[in-house]
Amino acid sequence: MCPGWRRRRFPGCFRTASTETPLREDGGDVGSHVTALAVDLGSSSGRITAGTLQGGKVSQVEVHRFTHGAAMADGHLAWDLDLIWREVVAGLTEAVAQFPHASSVSVDTWGVDWVPLDAEGQRLGAGRAYRDERTERTLAAFRRRLPDERAWELTGIAPATINSANQMFAFLTEEPGLAERTDQILFLPDHFTHLLSGERRWSRSIASTAGLCNPGATDWAEDVFDALEVPRRWVGELTHEHDEVGPCIVAGLEQLRVVRAGAHDTACAVHALPRDEATDSYFLSCGSWSVLGVARDEPLLTPQAHALGLTNEARGDRGVRPLFNITGLWILQECQRQWGAEGRDADIVSLVKAATRAESLGLLIDPDEPQFAAPGDMVARVTVALSQQGAPFDVSQGQVVRAILESLAHRYARGVADLADLTGTRATQLNMTAGGSRNPLLCQLTADALQVPVIAGPAEASTLGSLLAQFEITGHLDPQDRNHVIARSAQTIRYAP
């Protein structure tokens, strides 16, 4: 029988025969363990991880990892969703082989992207990528329908061409035939959840990135649908997550129960960070994009928040994540790609070491400038931006990398200061996750710029957050014990200013 707190919070909780034992106060099953599988899909790679909760600690094994990327298809930048799905199934199959008692699975992905489905539930066309130029071509018409001020008022989301609302308007404008055949749309994590379970869901955390929900993402913003003439039938009921969807219908994976542990990767990452309910918790998910925010119960909707470009996204639980979306390590990744194509050193470890040894130019670029968000000759863009401030054209690779990292650290410090002004509470530390947390120079530069400690890790916070939420959903972890389990499970490094 599920203990009382489980019955109250999770009336549909399920347990395997091997885990019918009470929980200790530290959140671990006495003399037993339970395993969940996390499918974490980023915009350049995906991974399937098995996590086992035992003795108040989550142990993780990465079972499968693969790379992917957007490429041109039929005139549009698109994701190879068929490849991603094949890799997901292959990874889950291997995970079940290695962990035969695995009992649940959840999928999270990056934000804003979605797929159209026909009346039979089949995907129509390729999965368009958020960087596809169609939203630039239709931006002026979009703004005539829905000016930026009105969009913010209705959604609390910073206007941006990558938003799902912009994508859907471009879809209607440029591909009316395909749009006419569209019965419904699913955001990417909900699409893969549908493939796993046969069930359709519209998850609050991922939908909150779309520019289609009301502030705080408690429901759809009907006026946005009306203004853009996006068919309301395209989406079903917007629902909270941290629930069970149903049994897996994929052959060989029927033992798994599909749950929603947080559809958006950053929502999962925030769930893996310890939270002090008495103060605001500041976080930075530092990958290709930098997501800098604070965990709160209510959105920040002041004119100052709008002027600063703040966006209010939802957490996997019922809270919100007021945050800034900042072009992040994409700038460095594009430089690496270019250097590699030129036969030069592109290894990140070597480049960071060179940057650590290099003398600072004392100059910064602005990561928010549009030129640094687009693919192309990034090395030239960075060096030109630096030369315009007095740097020589023959700067070394180490100096270029250092300038990029110093610029990101400076932008993070400015963002944390802006958030502190909006919330009225200063940051006492910054929790940094994702790939950037493995970059010691960036972590130290950020701590120095903020003048508060940076707690780096867990690097794979999205995965840990998904696993923790799954254990809560399935009744194996009391949410009140989450901080204790995080402290025992997460590997972190403290960088003092």
C-alpha positions as CSV (number, residue, x, y, z in Angstrom):
1,M,0.0,0.0,0.0
2,C,1.2,3.5,-0.7
3,P,1.9,5.5,2.5
4,G,-0.6,8.3,3.2
5,W,1.3,11.1,1.6
6,R,1.5,9.2,-1.6
7,R,-2.2,8.5,-1.7
8,R,-2.9,12.2,-1.2
9,R,-0.4,13.5,-3.8
10,F,-0.4,10.7,-6.3
11,P,-3.6,8.7,-6.2
12,G,-2.5,6.7,-9.2
13,C,1.0,5.8,-7.9
14,F,2.4,2.4,-8.8
15,R,5.2,0.3,-7.4
16,T,7.1,-2.8,-8.5
17,A,7.0,-5.8,-6.3
18,S,10.7,-5.3,-5.3
19,T,10.0,-1.9,-3.8
20,E,7.1,-2.5,-1.5
21,T,9.0,-1.2,1.5
22,P,8.7,2.0,3.6
23,L,10.8,5.1,3.0
24,R,13.4,6.2,5.5
25,E,13.4,9.8,6.6
26,D,16.3,10.5,4.2
27,G,14.1,9.7,1.2
28,G,15.5,6.2,0.4
29,D,13.8,2.9,0.4
30,V,15.0,0.6,3.1
31,G,16.8,-2.4,1.6
32,S,15.4,-1.8,-1.9
33,H,15.8,0.3,-5.0
34,V,13.8,1.6,-8.0
35,T,15.0,2.5,-11.4
36,A,13.7,5.2,-13.8
37,L,14.8,6.1,-17.4
38,A,15.2,9.7,-18.5
39,V,15.2,10.7,-22.1
40,D,16.9,14.1,-22.3
41,L,17.0,15.6,-25.8
42,G,19.0,18.7,-26.5
43,S,19.3,20.6,-29.8
44,S,22.7,19.0,-30.6
45,S,22.6,15.7,-28.8
46,G,20.4,13.3,-26.9
47,R,21.0,10.8,-24.1
48,I,19.1,8.1,-22.3
49,T,20.1,7.6,-18.7
50,A,19.0,5.1,-16.1
51,G,18.8,6.4,-12.5
52,T,18.4,4.2,-9.5
53,L,17.2,5.5,-6.1
54,Q,18.6,3.6,-3.2
55,G,19.5,4.7,0.3
56,G,18.5,8.3,-0.3
57,K,20.8,8.7,-3.3
58,V,20.3,8.6,-7.1
59,S,23.0,6.7,-9.0
60,Q,23.0,7.4,-12.8
61,V,24.3,5.4,-15.7
62,E,24.3,7.0,-19.2
63,V,23.1,4.1,-21.4
64,H,23.0,5.8,-24.8
65,R,24.1,9.1,-26.3
66,F,23.8,10.3,-29.8
67,T,24.4,13.5,-31.8
68,H,22.0,15.2,-34.2
69,G,21.5,18.7,-35.6
70,A,19.2,20.8,-37.8
71,A,19.8,20.7,-41.5
72,M,18.1,22.1,-44.6
73,A,15.2,19.9,-45.9
74,D,12.7,21.1,-48.6
75,G,13.9,24.7,-48.2
76,H,13.5,24.8,-44.4
77,L,15.8,24.2,-41.5
78,A,14.5,21.1,-39.9
79,W,15.3,18.4,-37.3
80,D,15.6,14.8,-38.3
81,L,12.9,13.6,-35.9
82,D,12.9,10.1,-37.4
83,L,16.6,9.7,-36.5
84,I,15.9,11.0,-33.0
85,W,13.0,8.6,-32.5
86,R,15.1,5.6,-33.7
87,E,17.9,6.6,-31.3
88,V,15.4,7.0,-28.4
89,V,14.0,3.5,-29.0
90,A,17.4,2.0,-29.3
91,G,18.6,3.7,-26.1
92,L,15.5,2.6,-24.1
93,T,15.8,-0.9,-25.4
94,E,19.4,-1.1,-24.3
95,A,18.4,0.5,-20.9
96,V,15.7,-2.1,-20.3
97,A,18.2,-4.8,-21.2
98,Q,20.7,-3.5,-18.6
99,F,18.1,-2.6,-16.0
100,P,15.3,-5.2,-16.4
101,H,13.5,-3.7,-13.3
102,A,13.2,-0.2,-14.8
103,S,9.7,1.0,-14.2
104,S,9.1,4.4,-15.7
105,V,10.3,6.8,-18.5
106,S,9.9,10.5,-19.2
107,V,11.0,12.7,-22.1
108,D,12.2,16.3,-22.0
109,T,13.5,18.5,-24.9
110,W,14.4,22.0,-25.7
111,G,11.7,24.6,-26.0
112,V,9.5,26.2,-28.7
113,D,9.6,23.6,-31.4
114,W,6.5,21.5,-32.4
115,V,5.1,19.2,-35.0
116,P,1.8,19.2,-37.0
117,L,-0.3,16.1,-37.0
118,D,-3.0,15.1,-39.5
119,A,-6.4,13.6,-38.5
120,E,-4.9,10.2,-38.1
121,G,-2.2,11.5,-35.7
122,Q,0.6,11.2,-38.3
123,R,3.3,13.9,-38.5
124,L,3.1,16.2,-41.4
125,G,6.4,17.1,-43.0
126,A,9.7,17.5,-41.3
127,G,10.1,19.0,-37.8
128,R,10.9,22.7,-38.4
129,A,13.7,24.1,-36.3
130,Y,13.4,27.4,-34.4
131,R,16.2,29.0,-36.3
132,D,14.4,28.5,-39.6
133,E,14.3,31.9,-41.5
134,R,10.5,31.7,-42.2
135,T,9.8,33.6,-39.0
136,E,12.0,36.5,-40.1
137,R,10.2,36.7,-43.4
138,T,6.8,36.9,-41.6
139,L,7.8,39.1,-38.6
140,A,6.4,42.4,-39.9
141,A,3.0,40.8,-40.6
142,F,3.1,39.0,-37.3
143,R,3.6,42.3,-35.5
144,R,0.8,44.0,-37.3
145,R,-1.5,41.3,-36.0
146,L,0.1,41.1,-32.5
147,P,2.4,44.0,-31.5
148,D,5.2,43.3,-29.1
149,E,3.6,45.2,-26.2
150,R,0.3,43.3,-26.6
151,A,2.1,40.0,-26.9
152,W,3.8,40.6,-23.6
153,E,0.6,41.8,-21.9
154,L,-1.2,38.6,-23.0
155,T,1.6,36.1,-22.3
156,G,4.4,37.4,-20.1
157,I,6.7,36.0,-22.7
158,A,9.4,38.1,-24.3
159,P,8.6,38.5,-28.0
160,A,11.1,36.6,-30.2
161,T,11.1,35.1,-33.7
162,I,11.9,31.7,-32.3
163,N,8.6,31.5,-30.3
164,S,6.1,28.9,-31.3
165,A,3.5,31.6,-31.9
166,N,5.8,33.1,-34.5
167,Q,6.5,29.7,-36.0
168,M,2.8,28.9,-36.3
169,F,2.0,32.2,-37.9
170,A,4.8,31.6,-40.5
171,F,3.4,28.1,-41.0
172,L,-0.1,29.4,-41.8
173,T,1.3,32.2,-44.0
174,E,3.9,30.2,-46.1
175,E,2.4,26.7,-46.1
176,P,-1.4,27.1,-46.1
177,G,-1.9,23.7,-47.8
178,L,-0.1,21.9,-45.0
179,A,-1.7,24.0,-42.3
180,E,-5.1,23.2,-43.7
181,R,-4.4,19.5,-43.3
182,T,-3.2,20.0,-39.7
183,D,-5.6,18.6,-37.2
184,Q,-3.5,19.2,-34.0
185,I,0.0,20.1,-33.0
186,L,2.3,18.7,-30.4
187,F,5.3,20.3,-28.8
188,L,8.4,18.1,-29.2
189,P,8.5,16.3,-25.8
190,D,4.7,15.8,-26.0
191,H,5.2,14.3,-29.5
192,F,7.7,11.8,-28.2
193,T,5.5,11.0,-25.2
194,H,2.7,10.4,-27.7
195,L,4.9,8.0,-29.7
196,L,5.7,6.1,-26.5
197,S,2.2,6.0,-25.0
198,G,-0.3,6.7,-27.8
199,E,-1.6,9.6,-25.5
200,R,-1.6,13.3,-26.4
201,R,-0.8,15.9,-23.8
202,W,-0.1,19.6,-23.9
203,S,2.4,20.0,-21.0
204,R,2.5,23.3,-19.2
205,S,6.3,23.7,-18.9
206,I,6.9,23.3,-22.6
207,A,3.8,25.2,-23.7
208,S,4.9,28.1,-21.6
209,T,7.8,28.7,-24.0
210,A,5.4,29.1,-27.0
211,G,4.1,32.6,-26.5
212,L,0.6,31.1,-26.6
213,C,-0.2,30.9,-22.9
214,N,-1.4,33.4,-20.3
215,P,1.1,34.8,-17.8
216,G,2.1,32.0,-15.5
217,A,0.9,29.4,-18.1
218,T,-2.3,28.4,-16.3
219,D,-4.3,28.4,-19.5
220,W,-4.0,29.2,-23.2
221,A,-4.1,32.9,-24.2
222,E,-7.2,32.9,-26.4
223,D,-6.6,36.4,-27.6
224,V,-3.3,35.4,-29.1
225,F,-4.9,32.5,-31.1
226,D,-7.6,35.0,-32.3
227,A,-5.1,37.7,-33.3
228,L,-2.9,35.3,-35.3
229,E,-5.8,33.2,-36.6
230,V,-4.1,30.1,-35.2
231,P,-6.9,27.4,-35.1
232,R,-7.8,26.7,-31.5
233,R,-8.4,23.1,-32.4
234,W,-4.7,22.6,-32.8
235,V,-4.2,22.3,-29.0
236,G,-6.0,20.4,-26.4
237,E,-6.3,21.1,-22.7
238,L,-3.2,22.7,-21.1
239,T,-2.3,20.6,-18.1
240,H,0.1,20.5,-15.2
241,E,2.8,17.8,-15.3
242,H,4.3,15.5,-12.7
243,D,1.7,12.9,-13.5
244,E,1.4,9.4,-15.1
245,V,0.4,9.2,-18.8
246,G,0.0,5.4,-19.3
247,P,1.8,2.2,-20.3
248,C,4.5,2.3,-23.0
249,I,3.2,0.8,-26.3
250,V,6.5,0.3,-28.0
251,A,7.4,-3.3,-28.6
252,G,9.9,-4.6,-26.0
253,L,9.3,-1.6,-23.7
254,E,5.9,-2.5,-22.4
255,Q,7.2,-2.9,-18.8
256,L,7.7,0.9,-18.6
257,R,5.1,3.4,-17.5
258,V,5.3,6.7,-19.3
259,V,5.2,9.8,-17.0
260,R,5.6,13.5,-17.4
261,A,8.5,14.5,-15.1
262,G,8.9,17.9,-16.9
263,A,8.6,18.3,-20.6
264,H,11.0,21.3,-20.9
265,D,14.7,20.5,-20.2
266,T,15.3,23.6,-18.2
267,A,12.2,22.9,-16.1
268,C,13.8,19.5,-15.3
269,A,17.1,21.2,-14.5
270,V,15.5,23.6,-12.0
271,H,13.9,20.6,-10.3
272,A,17.4,19.2,-9.6
273,L,18.5,22.3,-7.8
274,P,18.1,22.6,-4.0
275,R,15.6,25.3,-3.1
276,D,15.4,27.3,0.0
277,E,11.7,28.2,0.3
278,A,12.7,31.3,2.4
279,T,14.5,33.0,-0.5
280,D,14.7,33.2,-4.2
281,S,16.9,30.6,-5.9
282,Y,18.9,31.9,-8.9
283,F,20.0,29.5,-11.6
284,L,21.9,29.4,-14.9
285,S,21.5,26.6,-17.4
286,C,24.5,27.2,-19.5
287,G,24.5,25.4,-22.9
288,S,24.2,26.6,-26.5
289,W,21.6,29.0,-25.0
290,S,22.1,30.4,-21.5
291,V,18.9,30.4,-19.5
292,L,19.4,32.7,-16.5
293,G,16.5,32.9,-14.0
294,V,15.0,32.6,-10.6
295,A,12.5,30.1,-9.2
296,R,9.3,31.7,-7.9
297,D,5.7,31.0,-7.3
298,E,4.3,33.9,-9.5
299,P,5.5,35.5,-12.7
300,L,7.2,38.9,-12.9
301,L,5.1,41.2,-15.0
302,T,6.2,44.8,-14.3
303,P,6.9,47.3,-17.1
304,Q,10.6,47.0,-16.0
305,A,10.5,43.2,-16.5
306,H,9.1,43.8,-20.0
307,A,11.7,46.4,-20.8
308,L,14.5,44.1,-19.8
309,G,13.3,41.3,-22.0
310,L,12.3,39.0,-19.2
311,T,10.3,35.9,-20.1
312,N,8.1,33.9,-17.6
313,E,8.2,30.2,-18.2
314,A,6.7,27.4,-16.1
315,R,8.4,24.8,-14.0
316,G,7.5,21.1,-14.0
317,D,5.7,21.6,-10.7
318,R,3.2,24.5,-10.3
319,G,5.8,27.2,-10.1
320,V,7.3,29.6,-12.6
321,R,10.8,30.5,-13.9
322,P,11.2,34.2,-14.7
323,L,14.3,34.2,-16.9
324,F,16.4,35.7,-19.6
325,N,17.2,33.7,-22.7
326,I,20.8,34.6,-23.7
327,T,22.9,33.5,-26.6
328,G,25.4,31.3,-24.8
329,L,28.1,28.8,-25.6
330,W,26.7,28.7,-29.2
331,I,29.1,31.5,-29.9
332,L,32.1,29.4,-28.8
333,Q,30.7,26.3,-30.4
334,E,30.5,28.1,-33.8
335,C,34.1,29.2,-33.4
336,Q,35.1,25.6,-32.7
337,R,33.2,24.4,-35.7
338,Q,35.0,26.9,-37.9
339,W,38.4,26.2,-36.4
340,G,37.9,22.5,-36.9
341,A,36.9,23.0,-40.6
342,E,40.1,25.0,-41.0
343,G,42.2,22.2,-39.5
344,R,43.0,24.2,-36.3
345,D,42.7,23.1,-32.7
346,A,39.0,22.9,-31.8
347,D,39.2,20.8,-28.7
348,I,37.3,22.6,-25.9
349,V,39.7,21.5,-23.1
350,S,42.7,22.8,-25.1
351,L,40.9,26.0,-25.9
352,V,39.9,26.7,-22.3
353,K,43.5,26.0,-21.2
354,A,44.8,28.4,-23.8
355,A,42.2,31.0,-22.7
356,T,43.2,30.6,-19.1
357,R,46.8,31.3,-20.0
358,A,46.0,34.2,-22.4
359,E,46.2,37.8,-21.3
360,S,42.8,39.4,-21.2
361,L,42.1,42.0,-23.9
362,G,39.9,43.9,-21.5
363,L,37.2,44.1,-24.1
364,L,33.7,42.5,-24.3
365,I,31.2,41.6,-27.0
366,D,27.5,41.8,-26.4
367,P,26.0,38.2,-26.6
368,D,22.5,39.7,-27.1
369,E,23.4,41.2,-30.5
370,P,21.6,39.3,-33.3
371,Q,24.8,38.7,-35.2
372,F,26.0,36.3,-32.5
373,A,22.8,34.2,-32.6
374,A,23.1,33.2,-36.3
375,P,25.3,30.5,-37.8
376,G,28.2,31.5,-40.0
377,D,31.7,33.0,-39.7
378,M,31.6,33.5,-35.9
379,V,35.4,34.0,-35.5
380,A,35.3,36.9,-37.9
381,R,32.2,38.4,-36.1
382,V,33.9,38.2,-32.7
383,T,37.3,39.5,-33.9
384,V,35.6,42.4,-35.8
385,A,33.5,43.3,-32.8
386,L,36.7,43.3,-30.6
387,S,38.8,45.2,-33.2
388,Q,36.1,48.0,-33.3
389,Q,37.0,48.6,-29.7
390,G,40.7,48.6,-30.3
391,A,41.8,45.0,-30.3
392,P,44.3,43.9,-33.0
393,F,43.1,41.6,-35.8
394,D,45.7,39.0,-35.1
395,V,44.4,38.0,-31.7
396,S,45.1,34.4,-30.6
397,Q,42.6,31.6,-30.3
398,G,43.1,31.8,-26.5
399,Q,42.3,35.5,-26.5
400,V,39.2,35.0,-28.6
401,V,37.9,32.3,-26.3
402,R,38.7,34.3,-23.2
403,A,36.9,37.3,-24.6
404,I,33.8,35.2,-25.3
405,L,33.8,33.7,-21.8
406,E,34.5,37.1,-20.1
407,S,31.6,38.6,-22.2
408,L,29.2,35.8,-21.1
409,A,30.2,36.2,-17.4
410,H,29.6,39.9,-17.6
411,R,26.2,39.3,-19.2
412,Y,25.3,36.9,-16.5
413,A,26.3,39.4,-13.8
414,R,24.1,42.0,-15.4
415,G,21.2,39.6,-15.7
416,V,21.5,38.6,-12.0
417,A,21.5,42.2,-11.0
418,D,18.4,42.9,-13.1
419,L,16.6,39.9,-11.5
420,A,17.6,41.1,-8.1
421,D,16.1,44.5,-8.8
422,L,12.9,42.9,-10.1
423,T,12.5,40.4,-7.2
424,G,13.8,42.7,-4.4
425,T,16.1,39.9,-3.2
426,R,19.8,39.7,-3.9
427,A,21.4,36.5,-5.0
428,T,23.6,34.8,-2.4
429,Q,24.8,32.2,-4.9
430,L,24.2,31.1,-8.5
431,N,23.6,27.5,-9.3
432,M,25.1,26.7,-12.8
433,T,24.2,23.6,-14.7
434,A,24.6,22.1,-18.1
435,G,27.8,22.1,-20.2
436,G,29.1,25.5,-19.0
437,S,29.3,24.1,-15.4
438,R,32.2,21.9,-16.7
439,N,34.1,25.0,-17.9
440,P,36.3,26.0,-14.9
441,L,37.3,29.3,-16.4
442,L,33.7,30.4,-17.2
443,C,32.6,29.4,-13.7
444,Q,35.4,31.4,-12.1
445,L,34.9,34.4,-14.3
446,T,31.2,34.3,-13.5
447,A,31.8,34.2,-9.8
448,D,34.2,37.1,-10.1
449,A,31.7,39.1,-12.1
450,L,28.8,38.4,-9.8
451,Q,30.9,38.6,-6.5
452,V,28.9,35.7,-5.2
453,P,29.8,32.0,-5.2
454,V,29.0,29.9,-8.2
455,I,27.9,26.3,-7.5
456,A,28.7,24.4,-10.6
457,G,26.8,21.2,-11.2
458,P,25.2,18.9,-11.6
459,A,26.2,19.2,-15.3
460,E,23.3,16.9,-16.4
461,A,20.8,18.6,-14.2
462,S,17.9,18.0,-16.7
463,T,18.4,14.3,-16.3
464,L,18.6,14.3,-12.5
465,G,15.6,16.6,-12.3
466,S,13.6,14.2,-14.5
467,L,14.6,11.2,-12.4
468,L,13.7,12.9,-9.1
469,A,10.3,13.9,-10.4
470,Q,9.7,10.4,-11.7
471,F,10.4,9.0,-8.3
472,E,8.0,11.5,-6.8
473,I,5.3,10.7,-9.3
474,T,5.6,7.0,-8.8
475,G,5.5,7.3,-5.1
476,H,9.1,6.4,-4.2
477,L,10.3,9.8,-3.0
478,D,8.6,12.3,-0.7
479,P,9.1,15.8,-2.3
480,Q,10.0,17.1,1.1
481,D,13.1,14.9,1.0
482,R,14.3,16.1,-2.4
483,N,16.9,18.6,-1.1
484,H,18.5,15.8,0.9
485,V,18.6,13.4,-2.0
486,I,20.0,16.1,-4.3
487,A,22.8,16.8,-1.8
488,R,23.7,13.1,-1.7
489,S,23.4,12.6,-5.5
490,A,24.7,15.7,-7.3
491,Q,28.4,16.4,-7.9
492,T,29.1,20.1,-7.5
493,I,32.1,22.4,-7.3
494,R,32.0,25.8,-5.5
495,Y,33.8,28.7,-7.1
496,A,34.3,31.6,-4.7
497,P,34.8,35.1,-6.1
